[in-house]
Amino acid sequence: MHNAFAETNERVREIQNGVIVRDARDGFLKVRFVAPEIVRIQYAPEGEWKGNGTDACLPREERPVPVRIERADDSVAVSSEALHV
């Protein structure tokens, strides 16, 4: 992952519409709401986000989704008005 987050010891970083969480092996889990009813979850075991390699996806405008982030000692929960992850 080519950003300042990868260079720190930070475990959780809030992003627009969600979070990125670093696991114990330095992989990254991204949980991001596309809409209150749709959540996109990606995992990058080596820290590099990869595209899905399909031409079927169209560019989309990212819109803000109100989310609530709850942190505990060993977990992070992200919720919208419709889903809890």
C-alpha positions, 0 to 999 in steps of 0.5 A, a space after each residue: 500500500 503506497 501511502 503514509 498509513 502503510 508506513 505507520 504502526 496505526 491499526 485502523 484508519 478512517 476513510 470516506 464511507 468506512 475504514 481500513 484495518 491492518 491485520 497481524 500480518 500487515 495485510 489490509 482490510 478495507 470496508 467502505 459503504 457505496 450506499 447504505 445498503 451496499 458495502 464493498 470489502 477488499 483485502 490486500 494481503 501484501 498491502 497492494 490494492 488490485 483492480 478486479 480486471 473486468 471491463 464490466 464495471 463503469 466509473 461511478 461517482 462516490 457519494 458520502 454515506 453516513 457511517 458510524 465506526 465503533 472501536 474495541 480492543 480487538 475489533 472494529 465495527 462499521 455501520 450505516 443506517 441499513 447494515 452493520 459490518 
